[in-house]
Amino acid sequence: MKCVLSKCDSIDNWWLIERAEHDGRRWFERTEFGAALRCSSRLGNADIEGTGEEMLAIASAIERGESEDFRRCAAERTSDGYLMSSPRNSLEPTLISHEEAADLAADIRRKVVQ
């Protein structure tokens, strides 16, 4: 699954890792805790988000073949690829290939100004 980094329009220096291809839909689903907003751009059930500095750290970890995690974004290296998640909110991570992770790291480097 190809992923891209998107800038949050409403919060300065806040970024989201999202599906490159999606239909833009947003909807609410009933959960045991009430209702939850769902978005077709999400990699899983939660936004994988963070500051520019956190995204650059994720990119660096991927480039080194390592893992990195923060409160709302994580990339865990496995033999099959990277498990992407929001440690605070994800119910389960989403696996992307090593090639897709390398492309994501390059996209982060292009978009986040240090």
Secondary structure, DSSP 8 states (H G I E B T S, - for coil): --EEEEE-SSSTTEEEEEESS----EEEEEETTEEEEEETT-SSSS-EEEEHHHHHHHHHHHHHT--EE-SS-EEEE-SS-EEEE-TTT-SS-EEE-HHHHHHHHHHHHHH---
